[in-house]
Amino acid sequence: MLDRVMKLRRSRRRTELGRAAPASDPTRTVEERITHLEAMIEGLQDAVYREIVRMNDELDTLRRRMEPEEISKALSQNARDRGL
């Protein structure tokens, strides 16, 4: 996903470099860039948060499966399935 974003940014940058830069207020362009960077950071924070939540859920599942009674149930079920 990061590669796609980087490629998109590079292609946009090449397109922007090909055009003549408009004579505008430098303060405005800085503010626009800061706004864009803030949006990118918020997106990154959201992605990191979603990944943390996913990993925590996965760890909780693994912890539950490692409890002695769950291991005992799994071993019993395996023995029944294999006819032991």
Secondary structure, DSSP 4 states (H G I P E B T S, - for coil): -HHHHHHHHHHHHHHHHHSPPP---HHHHHHHHHHHHHHHHHHHHHHHHHHHHHHHHHHHHHHHHTSHHHHHHHHHHHHHHHT-
